[in-house]
Amino acid sequence: MTWDEDAEVIRRKEYEAKLKQREIRAAEMQKQGEIIEKILKKQKEKTTNDNMEAFRELQKDKIDSDSQQVRNYLFENVVYILADGLHKICTSQPDDPVDELAQYLFSRSLDVKTPDPS
């Protein structure tokens, strides 16, 4: 080989080595990017889940507070009378329990306190 050919072979080997180094760096950077993406995705999912849980808790508290008046009304005016009527039907076992319960509820309807509309 001539001096020029030897120099060309050396340059080609150096060039190929640089290309391999670039490929290795690119592969490492791609792996790092994938790892970072996975970490970010997990963080976003956790943040989203935390936000959704906080929202659910707020909604639950709001529903509980908004429905308190309705639950109090039902407990004071409906539950006791309905339970008493169901108890009487269970003990007497009439042929038409639905009609019997309806008559009982109608007879007790005057016992329910009606709120003052003003």
C-alpha positions in Angstrom: 0.0 0.0 0.0 1.0 3.5 -0.6 1.2 6.2 1.9 -2.0 7.8 0.6 -3.9 4.5 0.8 -2.7 3.9 4.4 -3.8 7.4 5.4 -7.2 6.8 3.7 -7.7 3.5 5.6 -6.8 5.3 8.9 -9.2 8.1 8.1 -12.0 5.6 7.2 -11.5 3.7 10.5 -11.5 7.0 12.5 -14.7 8.0 10.6 -16.4 4.7 11.3 -15.3 4.8 15.0 -16.9 8.3 15.2 -20.1 7.1 13.6 -20.3 4.2 16.1 -19.7 6.6 18.9 -22.5 8.9 17.6 -24.8 5.9 17.3 -24.0 4.8 20.8 -24.7 8.3 22.1 -27.9 8.5 20.1 -29.1 5.2 21.5 -28.2 6.3 25.1 -30.0 9.6 24.6 -33.0 7.7 23.3 -33.0 5.4 26.3 -32.8 8.4 28.6 -35.6 10.1 26.8 -37.8 7.0 27.1 -37.0 6.8 30.8 -37.8 10.5 31.3 -41.1 10.0 29.3 -42.1 7.1 31.6 -41.3 9.1 34.7 -43.3 12.1 33.4 -46.2 9.9 32.4 -46.3 8.3 35.9 -46.1 11.7 37.5 -49.0 13.0 35.3 -51.1 9.9 36.1 -50.4 10.3 39.8 -51.3 14.0 39.7 -54.4 13.3 37.7 -55.5 10.6 40.1 -54.8 12.8 43.1 -56.8 15.6 41.5 -59.7 13.3 40.7 -59.7 11.9 44.2 -59.8 15.5 45.7 -62.6 16.4 43.3 -64.6 13.3 44.3 -64.1 14.2 48.0 -65.3 17.8 47.4 -68.3 16.5 45.5 -69.1 14.0 48.2 -68.9 16.6 50.9 -71.1 19.0 48.8 -73.7 16.3 48.1 -73.7 15.3 51.8 -74.2 18.9 53.0 -76.8 19.7 50.3 -78.8 16.6 51.0 -78.8 17.0 54.8 -82.1 18.9 54.8 -83.8 16.3 52.6 -82.5 13.4 54.8 -83.7 15.1 57.9 -87.1 15.7 56.4 -87.4 12.1 55.3 -86.3 10.8 58.6 -88.6 13.0 60.6 -91.7 12.6 58.4 -91.5 9.5 56.2 -89.2 6.8 57.6 -90.9 6.3 61.0 -94.4 6.2 59.5 -93.4 3.9 56.6 -91.5 1.5 58.9 -94.5 1.4 61.2 -96.8 0.7 58.3 -94.6 -2.0 56.9 -94.4 -3.6 60.4 -98.2 -3.7 60.6 -98.5 -5.3 57.2 -95.9 -7.9 58.1 -97.7 -8.8 61.3 -101.2 -8.9 59.7 -100.3 -10.3 56.3 -103.3 -9.0 54.3 -104.3 -10.3 50.9 -103.4 -7.0 49.2 -100.4 -5.6 51.2 -99.8 -2.7 48.8 -103.4 -1.4 49.1 -103.3 -1.9 52.8 -100.0 0.1 53.1 -101.5 2.8 50.9 -104.5 3.1 53.2 -102.3 3.2 56.2 -100.1 5.9 54.8 -103.1 7.9 53.7 -104.5 7.7 57.2 -101.2 8.8 58.7 -100.6 11.6 56.1 -102.2 14.2 58.4 -99.6 13.4 61.1 -96.8 14.7 58.8 -95.7 18.2 59.7 -95.9 20.4 56.7 -93.4 23.2 56.4 -94.6 26.8 56.4 -94.3 28.0 52.8 -93.4 31.5 53.9 
